[in-house]
Amino acid sequence: MPKLRVLSANQVCNILKKHGFVKSRQSGSHIIMRRELVERSITVPVPNHSEIARGTLKSIILQSELPKSEFMG
């Protein structure tokens, strides 16, 4: 299985935007992305860094409920 590539906050936010997430707000160094569903909403904090650590990226993928393949290189 290929490794997750190192992504910046802008790249992660763009991937999330393609799947219906919008920038809700920014709290300090974290961008809060939100996706409204019929029965609930999904909120994902994205650290505003030039390189997001792989472990943090895995957490973002789990929280966003998107396929891991969207973030692969």
PDB file of N, CA, C, O and CB in Angstrom:
ATOM      1  N   MET A   1       0.843  -1.177   0.000  1.00  0.00           N
ATOM      2  CA  MET A   1       0.000   0.000   0.000  1.00  0.00           C
ATOM      3  C   MET A   1       0.889   1.242   0.000  1.00  0.00           C
ATOM      4  O   MET A   1       1.832   1.323   0.787  1.00  0.00           O
ATOM      5  CB  MET A   1      -0.960  -0.003   1.220  1.00  0.00           C
ATOM      6  N   PRO A   2       0.600   2.214  -0.879  1.00  0.00           N
ATOM      7  CA  PRO A   2       1.425   3.418  -0.921  1.00  0.00           C
ATOM      8  C   PRO A   2       1.261   4.246   0.349  1.00  0.00           C
ATOM      9  O   PRO A   2       0.215   4.233   0.998  1.00  0.00           O
ATOM     10  CB  PRO A   2       1.070   4.262  -2.145  1.00  0.00           C
ATOM     11  N   LYS A   3       2.324   4.961   0.675  1.00  0.00           N
ATOM     12  CA  LYS A   3       2.290   5.813   1.860  1.00  0.00           C
ATOM     13  C   LYS A   3       1.488   7.073   1.581  1.00  0.00           C
ATOM     14  O   LYS A   3       1.341   7.507   0.439  1.00  0.00           O
ATOM     15  CB  LYS A   3       3.713   6.175   2.310  1.00  0.00           C
ATOM     16  N   LEU A   4       0.980   7.637   2.652  1.00  0.00           N
ATOM     17  CA  LEU A   4       0.329   8.939   2.533  1.00  0.00           C
ATOM     18  C   LEU A   4       1.394   9.964   2.181  1.00  0.00           C
ATOM     19  O   LEU A   4       2.496   9.943   2.729  1.00  0.00           O
ATOM     20  CB  LEU A   4      -0.421   9.332   3.852  1.00  0.00           C
ATOM     21  N   ARG A   5       1.060  10.852   1.274  1.00  0.00           N
ATOM     22  CA  ARG A   5       2.028  11.886   0.930  1.00  0.00           C
ATOM     23  C   ARG A   5       1.924  13.032   1.930  1.00  0.00           C
ATOM     24  O   ARG A   5       0.900  13.192   2.595  1.00  0.00           O
ATOM     25  CB  ARG A   5       1.803  12.397  -0.515  1.00  0.00           C
ATOM     26  N   VAL A   6       2.956  13.806   2.030  1.00  0.00           N
ATOM     27  CA  VAL A   6       2.957  14.956   2.929  1.00  0.00           C
ATOM     28  C   VAL A   6       2.193  16.077   2.232  1.00  0.00           C
ATOM     29  O   VAL A   6       2.538  16.476   1.120  1.00  0.00           O
ATOM     30  CB  VAL A   6       4.425  15.402   3.303  1.00  0.00           C
ATOM     31  N   LEU A   7       1.169  16.576   2.885  1.00  0.00           N
ATOM     32  CA  LEU A   7       0.323  17.617   2.319  1.00  0.00           C
ATOM     33  C   LEU A   7       0.351  18.869   3.181  1.00  0.00           C
ATOM     34  O   LEU A   7       0.607  18.805   4.384  1.00  0.00           O
ATOM     35  CB  LEU A   7      -1.108  17.115   2.165  1.00  0.00           C
ATOM     36  N   SER A   8       0.088  19.997   2.557  1.00  0.00           N
ATOM     37  CA  SER A   8      -0.036  21.245   3.311  1.00  0.00           C
ATOM     38  C   SER A   8      -1.496  21.429   3.718  1.00  0.00           C
ATOM     39  O   SER A   8      -2.378  20.710   3.249  1.00  0.00           O
ATOM     40  CB  SER A   8       0.468  22.467   2.471  1.00  0.00           C
ATOM     41  N   ALA A   9      -1.733  22.386   4.583  1.00  0.00           N
ATOM     42  CA  ALA A   9      -3.101  22.666   5.020  1.00  0.00           C
ATOM     43  C   ALA A   9      -3.965  23.079   3.837  1.00  0.00           C
ATOM     44  O   ALA A   9      -5.128  22.684   3.756  1.00  0.00           O
ATOM     45  CB  ALA A   9      -3.112  23.764   6.097  1.00  0.00           C
ATOM     46  N   ASN A  10      -3.414  23.870   2.918  1.00  0.00           N
ATOM     47  CA  ASN A  10      -4.190  24.304   1.747  1.00  0.00           C
ATOM     48  C   ASN A  10      -4.594  23.115   0.885  1.00  0.00           C
ATOM     49  O   ASN A  10      -5.725  23.057   0.403  1.00  0.00           O
ATOM     50  CB  ASN A  10      -3.384  25.308   0.908  1.00  0.00           C
ATOM     51  N   GLN A  11      -3.678  22.164   0.683  1.00  0.00           N
ATOM     52  CA  GLN A  11      -3.994  20.988  -0.120  1.00  0.00           C
ATOM     53  C   GLN A  11      -5.086  20.153   0.540  1.00  0.00           C
ATOM     54  O   GLN A  11      -6.003  19.687  -0.136  1.00  0.00           O
ATOM     55  CB  GLN A  11      -2.741  20.138  -0.337  1.00  0.00           C
ATOM     56  N   VAL A  12      -4.996  19.964   1.848  1.00  0.00           N
ATOM     57  CA  VAL A  12      -6.010  19.189   2.570  1.00  0.00           C
ATOM     58  C   VAL A  12      -7.359  19.903   2.497  1.00  0.00           C
ATOM     59  O   VAL A  12      -8.381  19.258   2.264  1.00  0.00           O
ATOM     60  CB  VAL A  12      -5.589  18.974   4.050  1.00  0.00           C
ATOM     61  N   CYS A  13      -7.379  21.209   2.691  1.00  0.00           N
ATOM     62  CA  CYS A  13      -8.630  21.966   2.628  1.00  0.00           C
ATOM     63  C   CYS A  13      -9.243  21.883   1.233  1.00  0.00           C
ATOM     64  O   CYS A  13     -10.465  21.793   1.105  1.00  0.00           O
ATOM     65  CB  CYS A  13      -8.390  23.434   3.016  1.00  0.00           C
ATOM     66  N   ASN A  14      -8.422  21.913   0.188  1.00  0.00           N
ATOM     67  CA  ASN A  14      -8.941  21.803  -1.175  1.00  0.00           C
ATOM     68  C   ASN A  14      -9.569  20.433  -1.416  1.00  0.00           C
ATOM     69  O   ASN A  14     -10.609  20.340  -2.068  1.00  0.00           O
ATOM     70  CB  ASN A  14      -7.824  22.055  -2.192  1.00  0.00           C
ATOM     71  N   ILE A  15      -8.955  19.372  -0.901  1.00  0.00           N
ATOM     72  CA  ILE A  15      -9.517  18.023  -1.026  1.00  0.00           C
ATOM     73  C   ILE A  15     -10.855  17.970  -0.300  1.00  0.00           C
ATOM     74  O   ILE A  15     -11.827  17.427  -0.827  1.00  0.00           O
ATOM     75  CB  ILE A  15      -8.539  16.951  -0.456  1.00  0.00           C
ATOM     76  N   LEU A  16     -10.910  18.527   0.902  1.00  0.00           N
ATOM     77  CA  LEU A  16     -12.151  18.532   1.667  1.00  0.00           C
ATOM     78  C   LEU A  16     -13.234  19.349   0.959  1.00  0.00           C
ATOM     79  O   LEU A  16     -14.400  18.956   0.949  1.00  0.00           O
ATOM     80  CB  LEU A  16     -11.904  19.088   3.072  1.00  0.00           C
ATOM     81  N   LYS A  17     -12.850  20.488   0.367  1.00  0.00           N
ATOM     82  CA  LYS A  17     -13.819  21.332  -0.344  1.00  0.00           C
ATOM     83  C   LYS A  17     -14.449  20.586  -1.520  1.00  0.00           C
ATOM     84  O   LYS A  17     -15.635  20.758  -1.801  1.00  0.00           O
ATOM     85  CB  LYS A  17     -13.142  22.617  -0.844  1.00  0.00           C
ATOM     86  N   LYS A  18     -13.658  19.760  -2.207  1.00  0.00           N
ATOM     87  CA  LYS A  18     -14.184  18.986  -3.334  1.00  0.00           C
ATOM     88  C   LYS A  18     -15.293  18.037  -2.892  1.00  0.00           C
ATOM     89  O   LYS A  18     -16.114  17.613  -3.706  1.00  0.00           O
ATOM     90  CB  LYS A  18     -13.060  18.196  -4.004  1.00  0.00           C
ATOM     91  N   HIS A  19     -15.316  17.703  -1.601  1.00  0.00           N
ATOM     92  CA  HIS A  19     -16.296  16.753  -1.076  1.00  0.00           C
ATOM     93  C   HIS A  19     -17.352  17.426  -0.213  1.00  0.00           C
ATOM     94  O   HIS A  19     -17.986  16.771   0.615  1.00  0.00           O
ATOM     95  CB  HIS A  19     -15.597  15.681  -0.276  1.00  0.00           C
ATOM     96  N   GLY A  20     -17.547  18.715  -0.396  1.00  0.00           N
ATOM     97  CA  GLY A  20     -18.655  19.394   0.265  1.00  0.00           C
ATOM     98  C   GLY A  20     -18.338  20.083   1.577  1.00  0.00           C
ATOM     99  O   GLY A  20     -19.245  20.616   2.217  1.00  0.00           O
ATOM    100  N   PHE A  21     -17.087  20.091   1.997  1.00  0.00           N
ATOM    101  CA  PHE A  21     -16.722  20.792   3.226  1.00  0.00           C
ATOM    102  C   PHE A  21     -16.540  22.283   2.923  1.00  0.00           C
ATOM    103  O   PHE A  21     -16.109  22.651   1.830  1.00  0.00           O
ATOM    104  CB  PHE A  21     -15.423  20.191   3.845  1.00  0.00           C
ATOM    105  N   VAL A  22     -16.862  23.113   3.872  1.00  0.00           N
ATOM    106  CA  VAL A  22     -16.637  24.551   3.753  1.00  0.00           C
ATOM    107  C   VAL A  22     -15.861  25.022   4.983  1.00  0.00           C
ATOM    108  O   VAL A  22     -15.940  24.422   6.055  1.00  0.00           O
ATOM    109  CB  VAL A  22     -17.991  25.330   3.608  1.00  0.00           C
ATOM    110  N   LYS A  23     -15.119  26.098   4.803  1.00  0.00           N
ATOM    111  CA  LYS A  23     -14.377  26.670   5.934  1.00  0.00           C
ATOM    112  C   LYS A  23     -15.377  27.346   6.851  1.00  0.00           C
ATOM    113  O   LYS A  23     -16.020  28.328   6.480  1.00  0.00           O
ATOM    114  CB  LYS A  23     -13.276  27.684   5.455  1.00  0.00           C
ATOM    115  N   SER A  24     -15.496  26.808   8.047  1.00  0.00           N
ATOM    116  CA  SER A  24     -16.443  27.331   9.021  1.00  0.00           C
ATOM    117  C   SER A  24     -15.858  28.540   9.747  1.00  0.00           C
ATOM    118  O   SER A  24     -16.508  29.575   9.895  1.00  0.00           O
ATOM    119  CB  SER A  24     -16.833  26.241  10.027  1.00  0.00           C
ATOM    120  N   ARG A  25     -14.622  28.380  10.192  1.00  0.00           N
ATOM    121  CA  ARG A  25     -13.945  29.448  10.933  1.00  0.00           C
ATOM    122  C   ARG A  25     -12.484  29.070  11.086  1.00  0.00           C
ATOM    123  O   ARG A  25     -12.067  27.988  10.671  1.00  0.00           O
ATOM    124  CB  ARG A  25     -14.608  29.690  12.329  1.00  0.00           C
ATOM    125  N   GLN A  26     -11.711  29.962  11.681  1.00  0.00           N
ATOM    126  CA  GLN A  26     -10.333  29.656  12.010  1.00  0.00           C
ATOM    127  C   GLN A  26     -10.116  30.016  13.457  1.00  0.00           C
ATOM    128  O   GLN A  26     -10.417  31.126  13.896  1.00  0.00           O
ATOM    129  CB  GLN A  26      -9.340  30.406  11.087  1.00  0.00           C
ATOM    130  N   SER A  27      -9.582  29.047  14.198  1.00  0.00           N
ATOM    131  CA  SER A  27      -9.340  29.239  15.617  1.00  0.00           C
ATOM    132  C   SER A  27      -7.845  29.082  15.859  1.00  0.00           C
ATOM    133  O   SER A  27      -7.340  27.960  15.910  1.00  0.00           O
ATOM    134  CB  SER A  27     -10.167  28.232  16.481  1.00  0.00           C
ATOM    135  N   GLY A  28      -7.141  30.182  16.007  1.00  0.00           N
ATOM    136  CA  GLY A  28      -5.696  30.120  16.192  1.00  0.00           C
ATOM    137  C   GLY A  28      -5.038  29.575  14.941  1.00  0.00           C
ATOM    138  O   GLY A  28      -5.214  30.123  13.852  1.00  0.00           O
ATOM    139  N   SER A  29      -4.278  28.497  15.091  1.00  0.00           N
ATOM    140  CA  SER A  29      -3.572  27.921  13.945  1.00  0.00           C
ATOM    141  C   SER A  29      -4.341  26.759  13.321  1.00  0.00           C
ATOM    142  O   SER A  29      -3.760  25.980  12.566  1.00  0.00           O
ATOM    143  CB  SER A  29      -2.189  27.453  14.367  1.00  0.00           C
ATOM    144  N   HIS A  30      -5.616  26.627  13.615  1.00  0.00           N
ATOM    145  CA  HIS A  30      -6.424  25.545  13.055  1.00  0.00           C
ATOM    146  C   HIS A  30      -7.579  26.092  12.219  1.00  0.00           C
ATOM    147  O   HIS A  30      -8.311  26.988  12.639  1.00  0.00           O
ATOM    148  CB  HIS A  30      -6.964  24.651  14.175  1.00  0.00           C
ATOM    149  N   ILE A  31      -7.715  25.523  11.027  1.00  0.00           N
ATOM    150  CA  ILE A  31      -8.829  25.848  10.141  1.00  0.00           C
ATOM    151  C   ILE A  31      -9.915  24.819  10.418  1.00  0.00           C
ATOM    152  O   ILE A  31      -9.654  23.617  10.370  1.00  0.00           O
ATOM    153  CB  ILE A  31      -8.395  25.848   8.614  1.00  0.00           C
ATOM    154  N   ILE A  32     -11.109  25.267  10.703  1.00  0.00           N
ATOM    155  CA  ILE A  32     -12.218  24.371  11.017  1.00  0.00           C
ATOM    156  C   ILE A  32     -13.068  24.198   9.761  1.00  0.00           C
ATOM    157  O   ILE A  32     -13.704  25.143   9.294  1.00  0.00           O
ATOM    158  CB  ILE A  32     -13.076  24.923  12.205  1.00  0.00           C
ATOM    159  N   MET A  33     -13.072  22.978   9.221  1.00  0.00           N
ATOM    160  CA  MET A  33     -13.842  22.649   8.024  1.00  0.00           C
ATOM    161  C   MET A  33     -15.103  21.899   8.462  1.00  0.00           C
ATOM    162  O   MET A  33     -15.055  21.068   9.369  1.00  0.00           O
ATOM    163  CB  MET A  33     -12.990  21.793   7.012  1.00  0.00           C
ATOM    164  N   ARG A  34     -16.237  22.202   7.806  1.00  0.00           N
ATOM    165  CA  ARG A  34     -17.517  21.620   8.220  1.00  0.00           C
ATOM    166  C   ARG A  34     -18.299  21.151   6.999  1.00  0.00           C
ATOM    167  O   ARG A  34     -18.311  21.810   5.959  1.00  0.00           O
ATOM    168  CB  ARG A  34     -18.347  22.641   9.031  1.00  0.00           C
ATOM    169  N   ARG A  35     -18.951  20.002   7.145  1.00  0.00           N
ATOM    170  CA  ARG A  35     -19.815  19.461   6.098  1.00  0.00           C
ATOM    171  C   ARG A  35     -21.168  19.146   6.720  1.00  0.00           C
ATOM    172  O   ARG A  35     -21.261  18.368   7.670  1.00  0.00           O
ATOM    173  CB  ARG A  35     -19.186  18.185   5.433  1.00  0.00           C
ATOM    174  N   GLU A  36     -22.205  19.751   6.180  1.00  0.00           N
ATOM    175  CA  GLU A  36     -23.559  19.542   6.691  1.00  0.00           C
ATOM    176  C   GLU A  36     -24.201  18.376   5.957  1.00  0.00           C
ATOM    177  O   GLU A  36     -24.281  18.380   4.729  1.00  0.00           O
ATOM    178  CB  GLU A  36     -24.418  20.824   6.536  1.00  0.00           C
ATOM    179  N   LEU A  37     -24.653  17.386   6.697  1.00  0.00           N
ATOM    180  CA  LEU A  37     -25.407  16.270   6.156  1.00  0.00           C
ATOM    181  C   LEU A  37     -26.845  16.396   6.634  1.00  0.00           C
ATOM    182  O   LEU A  37     -27.147  17.248   7.470  1.00  0.00           O
ATOM    183  CB  LEU A  37     -24.788  14.905   6.581  1.00  0.00           C
ATOM    184  N   VAL A  38     -27.722  15.569   6.118  1.00  0.00           N
ATOM    185  CA  VAL A  38     -29.131  15.653   6.482  1.00  0.00           C
ATOM    186  C   VAL A  38     -29.325  15.408   7.976  1.00  0.00           C
ATOM    187  O   VAL A  38     -30.008  16.179   8.649  1.00  0.00           O
ATOM    188  CB  VAL A  38     -29.951  14.650   5.671  1.00  0.00           C
ATOM    189  N   GLU A  39     -28.733  14.348   8.488  1.00  0.00           N
ATOM    190  CA  GLU A  39     -28.968  13.962   9.882  1.00  0.00           C
ATOM    191  C   GLU A  39     -27.922  14.478  10.870  1.00  0.00           C
ATOM    192  O   GLU A  39     -28.140  14.438  12.081  1.00  0.00           O
ATOM    193  CB  GLU A  39     -29.027  12.478   9.975  1.00  0.00           C
ATOM    194  N   ARG A  40     -26.775  14.968  10.355  1.00  0.00           N
ATOM    195  CA  ARG A  40     -25.700  15.432  11.245  1.00  0.00           C
ATOM    196  C   ARG A  40     -24.717  16.276  10.466  1.00  0.00           C
ATOM    197  O   ARG A  40     -24.841  16.433   9.251  1.00  0.00           O
ATOM    198  CB  ARG A  40     -24.973  14.240  11.909  1.00  0.00           C
ATOM    199  N   SER A  41     -23.742  16.818  11.169  1.00  0.00           N
ATOM    200  CA  SER A  41     -22.674  17.558  10.505  1.00  0.00           C
ATOM    201  C   SER A  41     -21.331  16.956  10.911  1.00  0.00           C
ATOM    202  O   SER A  41     -21.195  16.380  11.990  1.00  0.00           O
ATOM    203  CB  SER A  41     -22.735  19.076  10.862  1.00  0.00           C
ATOM    204  N   ILE A  42     -20.354  17.099  10.038  1.00  0.00           N
ATOM    205  CA  ILE A  42     -19.005  16.599  10.302  1.00  0.00           C
ATOM    206  C   ILE A  42     -18.091  17.809  10.399  1.00  0.00           C
ATOM    207  O   ILE A  42     -18.058  18.642   9.493  1.00  0.00           O
ATOM    208  CB  ILE A  42     -18.517  15.596   9.181  1.00  0.00           C
ATOM    209  N   THR A  43     -17.355  17.907  11.489  1.00  0.00           N
ATOM    210  CA  THR A  43     -16.413  18.999  11.708  1.00  0.00           C
ATOM    211  C   THR A  43     -15.005  18.431  11.783  1.00  0.00           C
ATOM    212  O   THR A  43     -14.736  17.491  12.531  1.00  0.00           O
ATOM    213  CB  THR A  43     -16.760  19.788  13.000  1.00  0.00           C
ATOM    214  N   VAL A  44     -14.105  19.022  10.987  1.00  0.00           N
ATOM    215  CA  VAL A  44     -12.727  18.541  10.938  1.00  0.00           C
ATOM    216  C   VAL A  44     -11.778  19.719  11.142  1.00  0.00           C
ATOM    217  O   VAL A  44     -11.782  20.652  10.339  1.00  0.00           O
ATOM    218  CB  VAL A  44     -12.433  17.821   9.588  1.00  0.00           C
ATOM    219  N   PRO A  45     -10.966  19.697  12.200  1.00  0.00           N
ATOM    220  CA  PRO A  45      -9.951  20.737  12.364  1.00  0.00           C
ATOM    221  C   PRO A  45      -8.701  20.379  11.549  1.00  0.00           C
ATOM    222  O   PRO A  45      -8.226  19.245  11.588  1.00  0.00           O
ATOM    223  CB  PRO A  45      -9.590  20.920  13.867  1.00  0.00           C
ATOM    224  N   VAL A  46      -8.184  21.359  10.817  1.00  0.00           N
ATOM    225  CA  VAL A  46      -6.985  21.165  10.006  1.00  0.00           C
ATOM    226  C   VAL A  46      -5.928  22.147  10.498  1.00  0.00           C
ATOM    227  O   VAL A  46      -6.151  23.357  10.441  1.00  0.00           O
ATOM    228  CB  VAL A  46      -7.283  21.366   8.473  1.00  0.00           C
ATOM    229  N   PRO A  47      -4.773  21.657  10.986  1.00  0.00           N
ATOM    230  CA  PRO A  47      -3.728  22.583  11.427  1.00  0.00           C
ATOM    231  C   PRO A  47      -3.178  23.361  10.235  1.00  0.00           C
ATOM    232  O   PRO A  47      -2.888  22.779   9.190  1.00  0.00           O
ATOM    233  CB  PRO A  47      -2.589  21.822  12.145  1.00  0.00           C
ATOM    234  N   ASN A  48      -3.039  24.650  10.391  1.00  0.00           N
ATOM    235  CA  ASN A  48      -2.580  25.517   9.303  1.00  0.00           C
ATOM    236  C   ASN A  48      -1.048  25.492   9.245  1.00  0.00           C
ATOM    237  O   ASN A  48      -0.384  26.434   9.679  1.00  0.00           O
ATOM    238  CB  ASN A  48      -3.103  26.979   9.496  1.00  0.00           C
ATOM    239  N   HIS A  49      -0.501  24.398   8.701  1.00  0.00           N
ATOM    240  CA  HIS A  49       0.940  24.203   8.601  1.00  0.00           C
ATOM    241  C   HIS A  49       1.309  23.952   7.144  1.00  0.00           C
ATOM    242  O   HIS A  49       0.465  23.555   6.341  1.00  0.00           O
ATOM    243  CB  HIS A  49       1.408  23.027   9.501  1.00  0.00           C
ATOM    244  N   SER A  50       2.566  24.183   6.811  1.00  0.00           N
ATOM    245  CA  SER A  50       3.022  23.910   5.447  1.00  0.00           C
ATOM    246  C   SER A  50       3.164  22.415   5.196  1.00  0.00           C
ATOM    247  O   SER A  50       3.056  21.969   4.054  1.00  0.00           O
ATOM    248  CB  SER A  50       4.352  24.609   5.182  1.00  0.00           C
ATOM    249  N   GLU A  51       3.404  21.636   6.247  1.00  0.00           N
ATOM    250  CA  GLU A  51       3.454  20.176   6.144  1.00  0.00           C
ATOM    251  C   GLU A  51       2.692  19.579   7.324  1.00  0.00           C
ATOM    252  O   GLU A  51       3.027  19.826   8.482  1.00  0.00           O
ATOM    253  CB  GLU A  51       4.933  19.659   6.113  1.00  0.00           C
ATOM    254  N   ILE A  52       1.665  18.789   7.016  1.00  0.00           N
ATOM    255  CA  ILE A  52       0.878  18.141   8.062  1.00  0.00           C
ATOM    256  C   ILE A  52       1.459  16.745   8.287  1.00  0.00           C
ATOM    257  O   ILE A  52       1.668  15.992   7.336  1.00  0.00           O
ATOM    258  CB  ILE A  52      -0.651  18.070   7.676  1.00  0.00           C
ATOM    259  N   ALA A  53       1.716  16.410   9.537  1.00  0.00           N
ATOM    260  CA  ALA A  53       2.294  15.106   9.878  1.00  0.00           C
ATOM    261  C   ALA A  53       1.364  13.978   9.435  1.00  0.00           C
ATOM    262  O   ALA A  53       0.145  14.144   9.411  1.00  0.00           O
ATOM    263  CB  ALA A  53       2.564  15.011  11.398  1.00  0.00           C
ATOM    264  N   ARG A  54       1.943  12.838   9.087  1.00  0.00           N
ATOM    265  CA  ARG A  54       1.146  11.711   8.581  1.00  0.00           C
ATOM    266  C   ARG A  54       0.115  11.221   9.600  1.00  0.00           C
ATOM    267  O   ARG A  54      -1.004  10.869   9.227  1.00  0.00           O
ATOM    268  CB  ARG A  54       2.065  10.558   8.193  1.00  0.00           C
ATOM    269  N   GLY A  55       0.477  11.197  10.857  1.00  0.00           N
ATOM    270  CA  GLY A  55      -0.461  10.772  11.899  1.00  0.00           C
ATOM    271  C   GLY A  55      -1.646  11.721  12.002  1.00  0.00           C
ATOM    272  O   GLY A  55      -2.785  11.286  12.174  1.00  0.00           O
ATOM    273  N   THR A  56      -1.379  13.005  11.897  1.00  0.00           N
ATOM    274  CA  THR A  56      -2.440  14.006  11.918  1.00  0.00           C
ATOM    275  C   THR A  56      -3.322  13.859  10.686  1.00  0.00           C
ATOM    276  O   THR A  56      -4.544  13.985  10.771  1.00  0.00           O
ATOM    277  CB  THR A  56      -1.848  15.426  11.991  1.00  0.00           C
ATOM    278  N   LEU A  57      -2.697  13.590   9.535  1.00  0.00           N
ATOM    279  CA  LEU A  57      -3.455  13.400   8.301  1.00  0.00           C
ATOM    280  C   LEU A  57      -4.358  12.174   8.392  1.00  0.00           C
ATOM    281  O   LEU A  57      -5.485  12.195   7.898  1.00  0.00           O
ATOM    282  CB  LEU A  57      -2.506  13.265   7.109  1.00  0.00           C
ATOM    283  N   LYS A  58      -3.870  11.107   9.020  1.00  0.00           N
ATOM    284  CA  LYS A  58      -4.707   9.917   9.222  1.00  0.00           C
ATOM    285  C   LYS A  58      -5.926  10.261  10.073  1.00  0.00           C
ATOM    286  O   LYS A  58      -7.028   9.786   9.801  1.00  0.00           O
ATOM    287  CB  LYS A  58      -3.893   8.784   9.890  1.00  0.00           C
ATOM    288  N   SER A  59      -5.733  11.072  11.085  1.00  0.00           N
ATOM    289  CA  SER A  59      -6.836  11.489  11.946  1.00  0.00           C
ATOM    290  C   SER A  59      -7.850  12.328  11.163  1.00  0.00           C
ATOM    291  O   SER A  59      -9.057  12.170  11.347  1.00  0.00           O
ATOM    292  CB  SER A  59      -6.302  12.284  13.151  1.00  0.00           C
ATOM    293  N   ILE A  60      -7.365  13.216  10.293  1.00  0.00           N
ATOM    294  CA  ILE A  60      -8.248  14.040   9.466  1.00  0.00           C
ATOM    295  C   ILE A  60      -9.068  13.149   8.535  1.00  0.00           C
ATOM    296  O   ILE A  60     -10.261  13.385   8.340  1.00  0.00           O
ATOM    297  CB  ILE A  60      -7.429  15.072   8.646  1.00  0.00           C
ATOM    298  N   ILE A  61      -8.435  12.128   7.963  1.00  0.00           N
ATOM    299  CA  ILE A  61      -9.129  11.206   7.060  1.00  0.00           C
ATOM    300  C   ILE A  61     -10.242  10.468   7.801  1.00  0.00           C
ATOM    301  O   ILE A  61     -11.355  10.343   7.289  1.00  0.00           O
ATOM    302  CB  ILE A  61      -8.135  10.197   6.444  1.00  0.00           C
ATOM    303  N   LEU A  62      -9.943   9.979   9.003  1.00  0.00           N
ATOM    304  CA  LEU A  62     -10.962   9.271   9.790  1.00  0.00           C
ATOM    305  C   LEU A  62     -12.122  10.189  10.156  1.00  0.00           C
ATOM    306  O   LEU A  62     -13.284   9.795  10.055  1.00  0.00           O
ATOM    307  CB  LEU A  62     -10.341   8.686  11.062  1.00  0.00           C
ATOM    308  N   GLN A  63     -11.814  11.400  10.577  1.00  0.00           N
ATOM    309  CA  GLN A  63     -12.861  12.335  10.983  1.00  0.00           C
ATOM    310  C   GLN A  63     -13.725  12.775   9.803  1.00  0.00           C
ATOM    311  O   GLN A  63     -14.929  12.980   9.953  1.00  0.00           O
ATOM    312  CB  GLN A  63     -12.243  13.552  11.649  1.00  0.00           C
ATOM    313  N   SER A  64     -13.106  12.920   8.629  1.00  0.00           N
ATOM    314  CA  SER A  64     -13.847  13.401   7.459  1.00  0.00           C
ATOM    315  C   SER A  64     -14.702  12.314   6.820  1.00  0.00           C
ATOM    316  O   SER A  64     -15.607  12.610   6.040  1.00  0.00           O
ATOM    317  CB  SER A  64     -12.886  13.955   6.432  1.00  0.00           C
ATOM    318  N   GLU A  65     -14.415  11.055   7.149  1.00  0.00           N
ATOM    319  CA  GLU A  65     -15.131   9.907   6.595  1.00  0.00           C
ATOM    320  C   GLU A  65     -14.981   9.811   5.078  1.00  0.00           C
ATOM    321  O   GLU A  65     -15.856   9.275   4.398  1.00  0.00           O
ATOM    322  CB  GLU A  65     -16.604   9.987   6.961  1.00  0.00           C
ATOM    323  N   LEU A  66     -13.875  10.329   4.551  1.00  0.00           N
ATOM    324  CA  LEU A  66     -13.589  10.230   3.122  1.00  0.00           C
ATOM    325  C   LEU A  66     -12.660   9.053   2.874  1.00  0.00           C
ATOM    326  O   LEU A  66     -11.957   8.624   3.788  1.00  0.00           O
ATOM    327  CB  LEU A  66     -12.963  11.543   2.587  1.00  0.00           C
ATOM    328  N   PRO A  67     -12.644   8.517   1.640  1.00  0.00           N
ATOM    329  CA  PRO A  67     -11.731   7.421   1.361  1.00  0.00           C
ATOM    330  C   PRO A  67     -10.272   7.862   1.432  1.00  0.00           C
ATOM    331  O   PRO A  67      -9.923   8.967   1.016  1.00  0.00           O
ATOM    332  CB  PRO A  67     -12.029   6.836  -0.002  1.00  0.00           C
ATOM    333  N   LYS A  68      -9.445   7.004   1.951  1.00  0.00           N
ATOM    334  CA  LYS A  68      -8.021   7.309   2.098  1.00  0.00           C
ATOM    335  C   LYS A  68      -7.369   7.591   0.748  1.00  0.00           C
ATOM    336  O   LYS A  68      -6.392   8.336   0.667  1.00  0.00           O
ATOM    337  CB  LYS A  68      -7.300   6.154   2.792  1.00  0.00           C
ATOM    338  N   SER A  69      -7.913   6.995  -0.308  1.00  0.00           N
ATOM    339  CA  SER A  69      -7.349   7.160  -1.650  1.00  0.00           C
ATOM    340  C   SER A  69      -7.362   8.622  -2.125  1.00  0.00           C
ATOM    341  O   SER A  69      -6.559   9.004  -2.977  1.00  0.00           O
ATOM    342  CB  SER A  69      -8.121   6.297  -2.638  1.00  0.00           C
ATOM    343  N   GLU A  70      -8.251   9.419  -1.587  1.00  0.00           N
ATOM    344  CA  GLU A  70      -8.310  10.846  -1.963  1.00  0.00           C
ATOM    345  C   GLU A  70      -7.056  11.598  -1.539  1.00  0.00           C
ATOM    346  O   GLU A  70      -6.724  12.628  -2.127  1.00  0.00           O
ATOM    347  CB  GLU A  70      -9.539  11.510  -1.338  1.00  0.00           C
ATOM    348  N   PHE A  71      -6.361  11.099  -0.532  1.00  0.00           N
ATOM    349  CA  PHE A  71      -5.205  11.790   0.034  1.00  0.00           C
ATOM    350  C   PHE A  71      -3.882  11.127  -0.368  1.00  0.00           C
ATOM    351  O   PHE A  71      -2.815  11.554   0.075  1.00  0.00           O
ATOM    352  CB  PHE A  71      -5.320  11.835   1.552  1.00  0.00           C
ATOM    353  N   MET A  72      -3.949  10.092  -1.202  1.00  0.00           N
ATOM    354  CA  MET A  72      -2.747   9.354  -1.601  1.00  0.00           C
ATOM    355  C   MET A  72      -2.015  10.084  -2.738  1.00  0.00           C
ATOM    356  O   MET A  72      -2.599  10.871  -3.482  1.00  0.00           O
ATOM    357  CB  MET A  72      -3.119   7.913  -2.039  1.00  0.00           C
ATOM    358  N   GLY A  73      -0.728   9.792  -2.837  1.00  0.00           N
ATOM    359  CA  GLY A  73       0.080  10.407  -3.885  1.00  0.00           C
ATOM    360  C   GLY A  73       0.309   9.532  -5.056  1.00  0.00           C
ATOM    361  O   GLY A  73       0.976   9.937  -6.007  1.00  0.00           O
TER     362      GLY A  73
END
